[in-house]
Amino acid sequence: MSDVVLSLAHLNKRFGALQATRDVSLDLRPGEIHALIGPNGAGKSTLIGQIAGSLRPDTGSIVLAGQEITSLSVAQRARLGLGRSFQISSLAEPLSVKRNVMIAVQALQGHSFRFWKPVHRDESLLAPAMAALERMALAHRADTAVAELSHGERRQVEVACALALKPRVLLLDEPMAGLGPEGSARLTELLEALKREVPILLIEHDMDAVFRLADRISVLVDGAVIAHGDSATIRANPQVREAYLGETTC
Amino acid sequence: MNKPDTPTLAPQPGLPTPAASWHDRKGLVQIGLLALLLLAPLAAHLLGHVYYVNLASRVTLVAMAAVGLNLAIGYGGMVSFGHAAYFGLGGYVAGISAYHAFDFTPVIAWPIAIPGSDSMLAIWLAALVLCGLLALVIGAISLRTTGVYFIMITLAFAQMMYYFANSWPTYGGEDGLPIYLRNSLPWVDTNDALTFFLICFAGLVLSLALTSRIMKSRFGAALTMARLNDTRLATAGIAPYPVRLVAFVISAMITGLAGALYADLNGFVSPTMLSWHMSGELMVIVILGGVGRLYGPLAGAILFVMMETLLGGLTEYWKLFLGLVLLFVVLFAKHGVMGWLAGRERHE
């Protein structure tokens, strides 16, 4: 168990008559990218909500680095090392890129009730924020307002914000969504370099990216994990081909 | 502030100069507004027009109350329609304390006897503490809601205070409570109109400085993020609720302190200070001046009181014109007087 950073055990979530999550168990180990794929309506978003803390599972448990987080809030989970990005970019648009990342650094340091020292010359906030941007190859845009960024750049800022938290786990919700082939390839490269440092649970539609990046893949259909394995296994699995791959690519 | 903070960044050509001149323009407007507010009553004093000195004090105090409200609305995104509760409570603290000091009775006899006081310092402290506590309770409940519900619940709390004051005969009920002698400060004569104005002016400048400093701090960064995108704040690991609550409390304390001074200015406090008209007036001032602009409340208060005085002298329907001006600002000049005078606010 000690080599598991994040583990979901027997999660169930029901909205009225709809069973959105059925007995989902999966885990994430250090140094890997574990991809979660599934057709639209498979319950990916519900599952992410439960991991990130915006939804509570009806039953089951979530353990992050040995600590049970099932009933903690979004902010508490983030403090324990869960970094995430959103399917639809969620950044403060009028603020500069730098400022968006700095708030994560500030959260990591845990001193938000300080009223006096100005942040704009606070090196202890600025330096780690710039380092995170550097990792996502965005340092040159640090002073630009998020509103002026391209879609792909916003994706990179989101990941930089998550990285600035020095997370134990990254939860990336369709980071490639809406990116052109070039942007997608670029982000794939950045994530590949990242996974040695932080294990990533990747929810993604882009199959090329998934097969290139993922060490393991779980397939979610109708709220349940129907298949699990490395990319060769998944490609070969007839059930998966029928439920998912057959309808889209490959 | 507008210089790139890291040497790795190549400064974008053309950017530093406009940013700098924009800064200068904003700074000039701010200094200009403060100078206008300071010099007008000095001139009035020299010419012997005490009325205008008191009018300047009135501008200063509604501006200060609006600075408090602006922290909630403009910087925190919390549209409070109940800041009259704190303005009025501050006023009643001054009134009730003076009332008991005047006839040597305790404000509270049990469990501990608290005597009345005509010392402004004691009154200010009491107003700050009580308004802070009231805002802590009202905010803790109201901030569980958002949007229209937040507006309505803050209004409801303020109206409760209003009706309570209206129906409490000890302190004058709906007739209000006179302050026969203006409360005092050591070493200065608060009855002198100019001296009192300078006290108010110092209060306004301090609250402006405090707001500015807070908004540049880590707390300000968190509050800004809570306003712009609270999901982002929570995802970073900072719970938005306590951040908002603390800002709400500070906001109420500033407005409450202005209320205490306002009662002393008028020598009178009545439930009118607690009414929703008062909340609305403060809101109008914030919107006129420019929501979320540091000096917006001052610009708004100058405009508001000038309209009230000049147009109110011509017609008792002056609020019709106020409405038209407000309509114009909301439709065509969303950034208020400050947006018009000093250009749009830019985030770093």
Interface residues (C-beta under 8 A of the other chain):
Chain A: A52 S73 V74 A75 Q76 A78 R79 R84 F86 S90 L91 A92 E93 P94 L95 S96 K98 R99 N100 M102 I103 A104 Q106 A107 L108 H111 S112 F113 R114 F115 W116 K117 P118 V119 H120 R121 D122 L125 L126 M130 A139 H140 A142 D143 A145 C161 A162 L165
Chain B: M1 P4 D5 T6 T8 L9 A10 Q12 R213 I214 K216 S217 R218 F219 G220 A221 A222 T224 M225 L228 N229 T231 R232 L233 A234 T235 A236 G237 I238 A239 P240 V243 V246 H347 E348
